[in-house]
C-alpha cells in the first residue's frame, strides 16, 4: 500500500528554499548546452544583416564576437559567484538569489555568402548586443536603368 504525504512548509521562506533546491537539482542534470542560451533576433535589410542578442546582467567586457571565414561566434565566460551575508542578517524574503551559476555561453551562426565579414559594427546597450553586418556592395539591390532604343 502506498501512502501520500502532505507537504506543509513552516514558512513561506522554507517553501521558496525547497522549491529553489528542487529546481537547482533539475537544472544541474540538464546538458551543458541547455543551461544558458541567450535569445537572438536576426533581420535582413536591403544593405545589412542586423543581429540583436539579449544579454541582461552581462558586461560588454566579458562578451567576445569573432568572425572566422563565414562563421560568426558570440561567447562569454562569465561566472556569477555566491554573495555572502557578511552582516549575518536574516532575510524575510529573498528573491534575488545569487548562486554559483555558470552563465557562460557560445552561439555560432553561418554568415550568408553576401555578408561582408570586414564591415561589422557592434554595440552593447541596456543588456542588448547589436551587430550590424553589411552586405557586399555587389550583392546589394540596385536599379538597372532601361534605355529607350
Secondary structure, 3 states (H helix, E strand, C coil): CCCCCCCCCCCHHHHHHHHHHHHHHHHHCCCHHHCCCCCEEEEECCCEEEEEEECCCCCHHHEEEEEECCEEEEEECCECCCCCCCCCCCCCCCCCCCCCCECCEEEEEECCCCEEEEEEEEEEECCEEEEEEEECHHHCCCCCCCCCC
